[in-house]
Amino acid sequence: MVRAGLRIALCFLMSAAHAAPVLRGAGSTFAEPLYHRWGSSFQGDGGSVGIEYSGVGSGEGIRRAEAHTVEFGASDEPLSQTQLDAKGMRQFPIAMGAIVPAVNLQGIGDGQLKLNATILAKIYLGQIKRWRDPAILALNGDLANRMPDLPIMPIRRSESSGSTFVFTYYLTANSEAWKAGPGTAKQLSSLPGAAIEGSKGVVEATKRTPGAIAYVDFGRARQAGLSVAQLPNRFGDFMKASDESIRAAAKFAAEKSVYGRTQDFYMILTNSDTYDGWPMATATFVLLPAKRTENVVHALEFLNWSFKNGDGAAKDLGYVPLPDLLKVGVRKAWSQTYGYKMLR
């Protein structure tokens, strides 16, 4: 019995010694479902590392990556080359998606409500307070008889968030009142309404609050069954958020990118000039140390596997995979920055 116990203990110790290392990531809640799905599939396919990811917001993810308390960070706000150099990091796009205005209005179905940046800005500034406001009814004449007479309950993210950056970037570009007020920011404070932590929390708060409006990622809004409002493109024509409109914005951004660059991959899809593209589309970025380490190699193996095998999962979750040419550019940058031979 003693010998058997020793053998069991020895086997346990040997197994622990050979257990795959774990890479910890943190940041964007927008990208959280994608990292979880990709990480689980990578491990199931015999990946070299385990992946643990915490959706704590883009701002916190950047801080943890800079402090090296995680092996990679994730942000929906791109950092400039100057910022990346100062933090000793590099960023690479991994997928694209969209932020959408989602509402809880009984009798108003998905894609039926029309809003624009002027109205959204006034809602979040507390200047439009009810859903039957004349400015809203003027945009939605066909819904006038069905629009509920409810107070508007605006919901925003409480922490530093890439989703807030995308939303406020859009408002800043299209509303003079917003540009002169809060402007583009990762965090909003001292505004009317509720401040809720995390994309998941925002979705749950919107579902339980009649009259609510929130900005949230398209995938979560679709999975939760929230009604998403239309927005006008740069030419004034209203469009619905869809896989097609997000893909059009992603394709436009990819064609504008400089492939093979080893620098910042700085790109903002929001408010692009494309006619068919959703106006609040966004890329999500992974942040890695600028210097090659064993953990960086493992992270690139995981990302490279995801580029090859993860497009289906990305689509299922409401993201748009990177266009093939952009994947080529990102891989070339990995090769030039870290060396290519470690990629299998």
N, C-alpha and C positions, 0 to 999 in steps of 0.2 A: 504493500500500500504506500509505503514511504517512497519507494522507487517510482511508482506510478505517479504520485503527487509531484515528485521532482521533474519527471518527464513532462507532465502537463504544464508546470510552471516554466520550464525551459522553452517549450513550444510557444507559450504565450509571449515570453520575452523576445524570442526570435521573430515572432510575427509582428510585435510592436516595433522592433528595430527596423523591420523592412516595410513598415506601413508607409504609404505614399505621403509626402509632405502636403501641407494645406496652404494654399494661397488665400490670404484675406483681402477682400476688396470692400470699399465703402464709397458711398456718394449718392448719385442720382437715384431718386425713387422712380423717376420715369423709366430708367433702364433696369430697375430691380427685377421684374419678371423675366426679362431676357437673360440676365446673368444667372438666375436660379435655374432656368430651363437648360441653358447651354452648359452650365456647370454640372448638373445632374447627368446630362447625356454624355458629356465628355468623360466623366468618371465611369459611367456604365459601358463606355466603349474602350475601356482600358487606358484612360488618360494617365499621364505621369504624375498628376497632382490632384488633390481635392480642391474644390472652390467653395469658399464661404463668403457670402456677400451681404452687407448691411445697407439697406436703403435709409440713409440718414440725411439726405439732401446734398446737392452739389457742393455747396459752400463747405460743409463739414467734411465731405469726401476729399476736397482739395487740401484742406488743413491736415487731415490724417495722412494723406499721401506725402505731403511735404515733410511732416514730422516722422515719417517712416514707421508709423504705428500700424499701417497696412501695407501690403505688397503692391496694390494698385488702387488708384482712385477713379472715380467716374463723374463726369460733369456734362451738363447739357449747354453750359455756357463755355464757348471756346476761349482759351487763354491766348494772349498775344505772345510773340516770340520773346519779348522783353520779360514778361511775367514768367514764362517757362524757364528762361535762363536763370532768373533770380531764384527760382524754386528748385533748380536742378532737375527738371522734369521734361518729358516730351509727351505730346498728345497725338492720338490717332482716332479718327472716326471709326465706329464699329457698326452702326446702323442708323437708320433715319426713321422719323415718326412725326407726330404732330401734337400740338396743344389745341384744344377745342373749348369753346364756351358751352357748358352743359347746364341744363335747367331742369327744375322739377315743377312742371306746370301741368296740372290735370287737364286732359283734353287736347293738349298740344303734342303732336307726335314728333318722332325723330326727323330732323331735317325740314320741319315746317316753319319754324320761327326764323325770322331774319333780324340780324343785328349788324352793327358796324362799329368801327373804332370810336366814333364820336359818342354813340350811345353807351358803349361799354365803359368809356372813360368817365362819363357823367354818372353812371351807376356806381362805379367804385369810388368816385369822389363824393358820393352822397347827394348829387344834384338831381338825379332821376330816382324816385323812391317807390313808384308803383308800376305794376305791369300794364295798366291801362293809361300810362302817360301818353300824351298826344304824339310825342316823337316816336314812340314804339309803334303806336297804332298806325301812324303815317307810313311806316315801312311794311306793315302787315295788314293791309286793308282786308285781305281775304280771311284773316283770322279775327277781325274786330269783334265779331259776335261771340267768339269762343274764348277770347283772352280773359282769364280770370281777374277779378278785381282784388288782387292780393298785393301786400307790400313786397318789395323786392328784398331778398335776403342775400346779400353778396358774401361769398366765402372766398378766402384767400389762404395761401400757405403761410404758416407762422415762422418757419425756419428759412435760412438762406437756401434758395431753390433755383435750379436751372429752369424749371417751368415758369417761375415768376419772371426770370430774366427774359424768356421768350415772349411771354404775355406783355410785359412792360415795354419791350423793344418794339413790338407791334403797335402798341398804343402811342408810344413816343413818335414813331414814324408817321402816324396818321391822325393825331389829335394835338392841336396846338395847346389846348388846356392841359392835357397830360404832360406834354413836353415842358411846359412852364411850371408844372407842379412836381409830382413824384419823379417823373422821368424814368429812364431805364435803370432797373435795380434787381438784385437777387432777393431782396427782402422788403416787404411793405409794412409800415407801422402807422399808427394814428389815422387809420381810415375806418369808415363805417363798416359794419359787418363782423363776421366771425373769422378768427385766425385759427387754422387747423393744421396740425402737424402731419406731414406725409401725404402722398397722393392717395393712398388707400383711405386715410382718414377723411380727406376732402370728399372722396366719392361717397363714403358712408354718410357723412354729414349732409350732402346734397340729397341723397335718397330719402332721408328721414325729415327733411325740412321743406314743406310746401312753400313755393315762391322762391326757392333758392336758385342762385346762379353761381357757377364756379368755373375756373379754368383748370383743365386736367388733361392727361394724355388720352389720345384717341382710343388706344387699345383698352384701357380700363373703362372708359365711358361706354364703349360698345359692349364689353363683357357684362357691365352692370346694368345695361338696358336704359341708360340715361338718354334723354333727348338732347341732341346736339344741334345748335343753331347754325344756319348758313352765315357766311361772311362774303363780302364783295372782294373780288380780286383787284389788282392795281388799276384795272380798266373800268371798275364799277359794276361789273356783272356778278351777281350772287352765285355762289357755288356751295355744294355740300362737301363735308369732309368724307373722304372715301379712300380706299386703297389706291385708286387711280389718281386722285388729285394729290395725294401725298407722294406717289411715285413720280408724278410729273415734276413736282418741286425738287425731288431728289435728283432726277435726271438732269434738270437744269443746273443744279448746283455742281453735279459731277462734271458736266461739260465746261463749266466755268473754272473748275479747279485746275491747278498745275500738277499734272501727274508726275509722280516720282520725286517730289520735293522732299527734302529731309528736314524741313523746318517745322513750322507750327501747324500746318493743316487748318489754319483759321478759316472757317466758313460759317456764314449765317444764312440759313435758308428763308428766314422770316421776311415777309414783305418783298419777295423777289419779283422780278419783272415778267416772269412767265405767266401766260394767260390761263393755263389749265392747272397751275399749281396751287395747293392750299396755302393761304397767306400766313398761317402760323405753323409751318413745317419747321422741323429742327433736326439736327444731327445730335447724336450722343457720343461722347468721347471717352476713351480710356486714357488714364494718366499713368505713366511709368517713369521710373528713374532714368536720367539721361545716360548713366553709365551701365554697361552690361554687367549683370550679376547672375548667379544661378537662378534666383527667383525671376528675374526678367526673362531668362531663357524659358523657364516653365510657363510664364504668362504668355509669351509669344507662341509657344506650342499650343496652349489652350485657345488663343485667339485664332491662330491659323487653322486649327481643327474646326472652329466655329464658322469661319469663312467658308470652309469646304462643305460642312455638313449641317449648318444651322439655319439656312435660309427658310426652310419649311417651318421651323419653330418660330422664327421671327415673324413670318406672315401670320401664323395662327394667333400670335399675341398682339397683332395690330401694328407691327413695325414694318418698315420697308428695308429689305437687305441693301447693302451698298451695291451700286451698279458695278458690273465686273471690271470696268476700266479703273474705277476708284479703288477697288480691291488690289488691282495690280500696282497702283501707285503707293498704297499703304504698305504692301509687301516689299516693294522696292525700297521704301524708306526704312523698314525694319532691317533690310539687308545692309544698307549704307550706314545706318546708325549703330547697329549692334553686331553685324556680321550675319551672313545668311546660312552658314553650314549647320547651325544648331537647329534649323527648321526642318522637320521631317515631313 
